[in-house]
Amino acid sequence: MKTNLWIAVFLAGASLGAPGTAAEAKKSKISKTAPRLEKKEEDRDISSGKAPQTSLPSLGNTEQTASEGDAIKLKVKGEAEDQIPVAVVPPPVNLPFKDVVGFARPGQTDRVLTGFVEHLPANEILNLAVLNSRQGLATGSVRLPRAPFIQMEVPPGLEILGYRFTVKDQNAQTVYAQESRQGARDLMIWDGFVEKRCVIKVGLAYTSELFVDLADGRSQRFFGDPVQFDVIRYDQDGDTFVEFRNERLFLTASEELARDGLPLMKSLLGLLRTRTAKPYNIVISISRDGESLAVRRLKVLQKFMMDALVLEAGAFVFDIADTTDRGDVTTFRMAGPPEARP
């Protein structure tokens, strides 16, 4: 009886399965239609060019306010830096004087500032732009030759009864003669004029001669030192003229101003600043075949005079003329008497 009972129990256990066997088999059964959830490690290998999947960092300097039914508002503050290349270049030095006169010291007429100038208000800049002619006047290092052009000393100790004084040019042409039957003075002088017209010309050499009759019956002749002028200044018909030899004022066959003529031009500018009557007349006399060169020279002179005198183009009248008996010259004509004699 006991044996049959144990058999029945054993068969019942076999039909139910061992503990955990049937249950586990049932649990491990997976549906083919249900989604599969598998845990996958993050791929942190960036050697293949893929960035690791990381969460965005939280903004430290943010203000976030949200309530149910409202949109989220974010205030983000950030900083950015840019590198801007700065090119350090020297300032230009060849500027017209009228462009820097507002920063110049009172009375300064140089093209380059002589020293540091502090900030000036607008009214002081405007005052400096209108220069007084006496402020701009400076003593030139070279004086323009003016009458009398010829001077000759008479040898002392001679008892002279009469004399003849002549001036000849380099072509041995007599341009001036004076004689007297009285004793000669200690100094023979000629202003360069004949019949109120200036006959002295630039570029020509002049030599003076003195013939004297002595009391003892002898006659002697003396020669003065030859003189030649590259520029002259003279007054005629109530106006003042300054004549430059073109070969001295300009470079040969060029429109550029000659460097050795700049001291003479500086003296001319000082003279022009004493004249209030305008316009100034500037005429370049040159042979007809050099007309194109004369036009270029006029443009250079116009720019130079406007910059140096701080004047507009209307203050000058430029013209070109054929070579006259005065030769190839550049003539500056100033009307009226000067304010002050330099």
C-alpha positions in Angstrom: 0.0 0.0 0.0 2.8 2.4 0.8 4.6 1.4 -2.4 1.6 2.3 -4.5 1.3 5.7 -2.8 4.9 6.7 -3.5 4.6 5.7 -7.1 1.5 7.9 -7.4 3.4 10.8 -5.8 6.4 10.3 -8.1 4.2 10.3 -11.2 2.4 13.4 -10.1 5.7 15.2 -9.7 6.9 14.1 -13.1 3.8 15.4 -14.7 4.2 18.8 -13.0 7.9 18.9 -13.7 10.8 19.5 -11.4 10.7 22.7 -9.4 11.8 25.6 -11.6 12.0 23.5 -14.8 8.6 24.1 -16.3 8.3 27.6 -14.9 11.7 28.7 -16.2 10.9 27.2 -19.7 7.7 29.2 -19.7 9.5 32.4 -18.6 12.2 32.1 -21.2 9.7 32.0 -24.0 10.0 35.3 -26.1 7.4 36.7 -28.3 8.5 37.4 -31.9 6.3 40.4 -32.1 7.1 42.2 -28.8 9.9 44.9 -29.0 13.3 43.8 -27.7 15.0 45.9 -25.1 18.6 45.3 -25.0 21.3 47.3 -23.0 24.0 48.5 -25.3 27.3 50.0 -24.2 28.0 53.5 -25.5 30.5 53.6 -28.3 33.2 55.9 -27.0 35.7 55.1 -29.7 36.3 58.3 -31.6 39.1 57.0 -33.7 36.7 56.1 -36.5 35.5 59.7 -36.7 32.3 59.4 -34.6 31.8 61.6 -31.7 30.8 60.0 -28.4 27.2 60.2 -27.5 27.2 62.5 -24.5 24.6 64.7 -23.0 24.8 68.4 -23.4 26.4 70.3 -20.5 24.1 72.3 -18.4 24.4 76.1 -18.8 25.8 77.5 -15.6 24.7 81.1 -16.3 21.1 80.5 -17.2 17.8 81.4 -15.8 15.0 79.0 -16.5 11.4 79.6 -15.4 8.6 77.3 -16.3 5.2 76.7 -15.1 2.4 74.4 -16.2 0.9 75.6 -19.5 3.7 78.2 -20.1 6.6 78.2 -22.6 10.1 77.8 -21.2 12.1 81.1 -21.3 15.9 81.0 -21.4 18.3 83.9 -20.9 21.8 83.1 -22.1 24.8 85.3 -21.6 28.0 84.7 -23.3 31.3 86.3 -24.4 33.1 86.2 -27.7 36.7 87.3 -28.7 37.9 88.2 -32.1 41.5 88.9 -33.2 41.7 91.9 -35.5 45.0 92.5 -37.2 46.3 96.1 -36.9 48.7 97.3 -39.6 51.1 100.0 -38.3 52.2 102.2 -41.2 54.0 105.6 -41.1 51.9 108.7 -41.8 52.3 110.4 -45.1 54.8 113.3 -45.2 54.0 114.8 -48.6 50.8 116.6 -47.6 49.6 120.0 -48.8 50.3 122.6 -46.1 46.6 123.7 -46.0 45.7 120.2 -44.8 47.9 120.5 -41.7 47.8 124.3 -41.0 45.0 123.7 -38.5 47.4 121.8 -36.3 50.4 124.1 -36.8 51.7 126.6 -34.3 50.7 130.3 -34.9 52.7 131.7 -37.8 54.3 128.5 -38.9 54.6 128.1 -42.6 56.8 125.0 -43.0 55.3 122.0 -44.7 56.4 119.7 -41.8 55.4 120.5 -38.2 58.3 121.5 -36.0 57.0 120.0 -32.8 54.2 118.3 -30.9 50.9 120.3 -30.9 48.3 119.6 -28.2 44.6 119.3 -29.1 43.1 122.6 -30.3 39.4 123.5 -30.2 37.6 124.4 -33.4 37.8 128.2 -32.9 41.6 128.1 -32.5 42.0 125.9 -35.5 39.9 128.4 -37.5 42.1 131.3 -36.3 45.2 129.5 -37.4 43.8 128.8 -40.9 43.8 132.6 -41.6 47.5 133.6 -41.4 48.5 137.2 -41.0 51.1 138.0 -43.7 53.5 139.3 -41.1 53.2 136.1 -39.2 54.2 134.1 -42.3 57.0 136.5 -43.2 60.4 135.1 -42.4 63.9 136.4 -43.3 65.1 134.5 -46.4 68.5 133.0 -46.4 69.1 134.4 -49.9 68.1 137.9 -50.9 66.7 138.4 -54.4 69.1 140.6 -56.4 67.6 144.0 -57.0 68.7 147.4 -58.3 71.4 148.7 -58.4 72.7 145.7 -60.3 76.1 147.1 -61.3 78.5 148.7 -58.9 82.2 149.5 -59.6 84.7 151.1 -57.3 86.9 153.8 -58.6 90.6 153.3 -57.7 91.6 155.8 -55.0 94.4 158.3 -55.3 93.8 159.3 -58.9 93.2 162.9 -60.0 90.5 162.3 -62.6 89.5 165.1 -65.0 86.9 163.0 -67.0 85.6 159.5 -67.3 83.4 157.2 -69.4 81.6 154.3 -67.8 80.1 151.5 -69.9 78.4 148.2 -69.3 78.6 145.4 -71.9 77.0 142.0 -72.1 78.7 138.7 -72.9 78.2 139.4 -76.6 80.3 142.6 -76.3 77.1 144.7 -76.9 77.1 148.0 -74.9 73.8 148.2 -72.9 74.7 151.3 -70.9 77.1 154.2 -71.2 77.7 157.3 -69.1 80.4 160.0 -69.5 81.4 163.2 -67.8 84.1 165.8 -68.0 84.2 166.2 -64.3 85.9 164.0 -61.7 84.5 160.6 -61.2 82.9 159.5 -57.9 84.3 156.9 -55.7 81.6 154.4 -56.8 80.0 154.0 -60.2 76.4 152.7 -60.0 73.9 151.5 -62.6 70.4 150.4 -61.6 69.9 148.4 -64.8 67.3 150.7 -66.4 67.3 152.6 -69.7 64.4 154.9 -70.3 62.5 153.5 -67.3 62.7 150.0 -68.7 64.8 147.2 -67.1 67.3 146.0 -69.6 69.3 143.7 -67.3 68.4 140.1 -68.2 68.9 136.8 -66.3 71.3 134.3 -67.7 73.6 136.9 -69.3 77.0 138.0 -68.0 77.7 141.7 -67.7 81.1 143.5 -67.4 81.6 147.1 -66.5 84.5 149.3 -67.8 85.7 152.6 -66.7 87.9 154.9 -68.9 89.5 157.8 -67.0 91.5 160.9 -68.2 94.1 161.9 -65.6 95.4 165.3 -64.8 98.9 164.3 -66.0 97.5 163.7 -69.5 97.4 159.9 -69.2 94.4 157.7 -69.8 93.6 154.5 -68.0 91.0 151.8 -68.3 89.6 149.6 -65.4 87.4 146.6 -65.5 84.8 145.5 -63.0 84.1 142.0 -62.0 81.6 140.2 -64.3 78.2 139.6 -62.9 75.5 137.1 -63.9 72.1 136.7 -62.4 69.8 133.7 -62.3 67.0 135.7 -60.8 66.3 139.5 -60.5 63.8 141.7 -58.8 62.8 145.1 -60.1 60.0 147.6 -59.9 58.4 148.9 -63.2 55.2 150.6 -64.1 54.1 150.5 -60.4 54.4 146.7 -60.1 57.1 144.4 -58.8 58.6 141.8 -61.1 60.7 138.7 -60.2 62.3 136.9 -63.1 63.8 133.4 -62.9 66.0 131.8 -65.5 64.2 128.6 -66.4 67.4 126.6 -66.2 67.8 127.6 -62.6 64.2 127.2 -61.5 63.5 123.8 -63.1 65.6 120.7 -63.8 66.8 120.5 -67.4 64.1 119.3 -69.8 61.9 118.5 -66.7 58.9 120.1 -65.0 60.3 119.4 -61.5 61.7 122.3 -59.5 65.5 122.3 -59.1 66.7 121.8 -55.5 69.3 124.5 -55.7 66.6 127.0 -56.7 64.5 126.4 -53.6 66.3 129.0 -51.4 65.4 131.6 -54.0 61.8 130.4 -54.1 61.7 130.8 -50.4 62.7 134.4 -50.7 60.1 134.9 -53.3 57.4 133.5 -51.1 58.4 135.9 -48.3 57.9 138.7 -50.8 54.5 137.5 -52.0 53.2 137.4 -48.5 53.7 141.1 -48.2 51.4 141.7 -51.1 47.6 141.8 -50.6 46.7 142.7 -54.1 45.7 139.6 -56.0 45.8 137.8 -58.3 49.5 137.1 -58.8 50.5 136.9 -62.5 52.9 134.1 -63.4 54.1 133.7 -67.0 56.5 131.1 -68.3 58.3 132.3 -71.5 59.6 129.4 -73.6 60.2 128.6 -77.2 57.2 127.3 -79.2 58.5 123.8 -79.5 58.6 123.5 -75.7 55.0 124.4 -75.1 54.0 120.9 -73.7 56.9 121.2 -71.2 55.7 124.7 -70.2 52.2 123.3 -69.5 53.6 120.7 -67.1 55.8 123.3 -65.4 52.8 125.5 -64.8 50.9 122.7 -63.1 53.9 122.0 -60.8 54.2 125.8 -60.0 50.5 126.1 -59.3 50.5 123.2 -56.8 53.7 124.5 -55.1 52.4 128.1 -54.8 49.0 127.0 -53.5 50.4 124.8 -50.9 53.1 127.2 -49.8 50.9 130.3 -49.5 47.7 128.5 -48.5 45.7 130.1 -51.3 43.2 128.8 -53.8 43.7 128.6 -57.5 41.8 131.9 -58.1 44.7 133.8 -56.4 47.0 133.1 -59.4 46.8 133.8 -63.1 49.1 131.5 -65.1 50.1 132.0 -68.7 52.5 130.7 -71.3 54.3 133.1 -73.8 56.7 132.6 -76.6 60.3 133.5 -75.9 60.6 137.3 -75.9 63.7 139.6 -75.7 63.8 138.7 -72.0 64.8 135.1 -72.9 63.5 131.8 -71.5 62.3 133.0 -68.1 59.5 132.6 -65.6 58.1 135.9 -64.5 56.2 136.6 -61.3 54.3 139.9 -61.3 52.8 141.5 -58.2 50.5 144.5 -58.5 50.7 147.5 -56.2 53.1 148.6 -53.6 54.2 146.2 -50.8 52.9 146.5 -47.3 56.5 146.4 -45.9 59.8 146.3 -47.6 61.7 143.0 -46.6 
